[in-house]
Amino acid sequence: MSLLTRLDRDRSVAPPGFSRWLIPPAALSVHLCIGQVYATSVYKNSFVSHFEASQTSIGIIFSIAIVMLGLSAAVGGTWVERNGPRKAMFVSASFWAAGFLISALGISTKQLWLVYLGYGVVGGIGLGIGYISPVSTLIKWFPDRPGLATGLAIMGFGGGALIASPLSRQLLSFYDDQYDPNVATSVASGGSLVALFLTLGIAYFVIMMFGVANMRVPADDWKPDGWDPASVKEKPLVTTASVSAANAIRTRSFWLLWVVLFCNVTAGIGILEQASPMIQDFFRTDGVSSVSVAAAGGFVGVLSLFNMGGRFAWSTTSDLIGRKPIYMVYLGVGVILYLLLATVGDAATWLFVILAGVILSFYGGGFATVPAYLRDLFGTYQVGAIHGRLLTAWSAAGVAGPLIINGFLDAEGKPGTLTSSAYQPALFTMVGVLVIGFIANLLIRPVPERYHEPAKPLEKEAAA
């Protein structure tokens, strides 16, 4: 029997007495590793120097990875549902690790296209498969608290950079004596970059294997002690029926939720992508910023905490108040926060940090809450595959968000000379984006019965 066959869904059913609380750590081990994608800025300057390339050419690496995340999640979602989380997590780990190894070859030979292929394309496939692989299983283990369960795991994706950023800096300084991790302008040698990518590729594969070893799916008739499935019917906009991935994309609710996620991510990623220079520009007077490079780096770390904490706190809150109301908070309150950031954000650094931090908590919360929202609308039948298709909104937003804010900033002047007023057009545009998302969320309705699957053993049918 091959290794992949041993990881099939039907060979991954949990035995009686298995604790469902072992599942979130298994999922977290994958998301913490693939969350490294948010830490690419750590070695961006070193890449620019090593490849003698522009910042735009290096920034494309991240863009390719995010686009491939959405595409691979959409295309591979049904395969993940059919084969189960353990096989999917193994495939994810293999692609993610291979992406680092191919990139290491590209760095050593100074072939940037190999980094595009490795980290961007191959690694991006690992990102997409890994991101969705535990979601459906978590929701089935926690039908009573789906927001909490998915928040625990997806919190790791937001926190991956919090670990990867300082770790990468320390590893680079270990491999290169001339590299100073405390100096923003310090660049690492090509040899140390190769060593870093080899180390991360091997380490991430080993850590993700912990998740593969411990992940299990519940038996068809399993339910939490004391939980009554009939209680689900009492909640608005929550179905007890099941909708296939093929039918889901035919519904208006799916595409409205696509717009909601796109708007929430577009608005958040604009700040996330510009975080460090943004706080310096907001407090720049006569060409000099009162915020140092080190302080700006600390601000990015604070935003990572807000991003990570929001994924757990807001998604857990959605279990109490509902998915539609929590997105009204993300988008409606987000409009107010963006208006305040654009008009009074430069009044004090503490005010700027709070406003930007809460906005980023909504950004993270939107990611963590959307799987539970999908479960409410479409049931658990193929929720992982539906989630994969919805993540194409992330790919689109990953391109749109930076384009919007960078387009306005390029028109305002050169980097290092901008002030808070240069950001106002972009921030007001984000207000409009959030208003569109708010309206789309209001229009979401229960899925019509004509899209429901007939009453039969759906899980067995899905595995056939």
TAVENSUL-V722996 format. One record per run of one state. SS is the DSSP state (a for helix, b for strand, c for the rest). FROM is the first residue (numbers start at 1). TO is the last residue. If there is no record, write none. Layout:
SS|FROM|TO ; SS|FROM|TO
This chain:
c|1|2 ; a|3|6 ; c|7|8 ; a|9|11 ; c|12|12 ; b|13|13 ; c|14|20 ; a|21|51 ; c|52|54 ; a|55|83 ; c|84|84 ; a|85|108 ; c|109|111 ; a|112|133 ; c|134|134 ; a|135|141 ; c|142|145 ; a|146|175 ; c|176|189 ; a|190|214 ; c|215|216 ; b|217|217 ; c|218|228 ; a|229|234 ; c|235|244 ; a|245|248 ; c|249|251 ; a|252|282 ; c|283|283 ; b|284|285 ; c|286|287 ; b|288|289 ; c|290|292 ; a|293|321 ; c|322|322 ; a|323|344 ; c|345|348 ; a|349|378 ; c|379|382 ; a|383|390 ; c|391|391 ; a|392|412 ; c|413|419 ; a|420|442 ; c|443|448 ; a|449|451 ; c|452|457 ; a|458|463 ; c|464|464
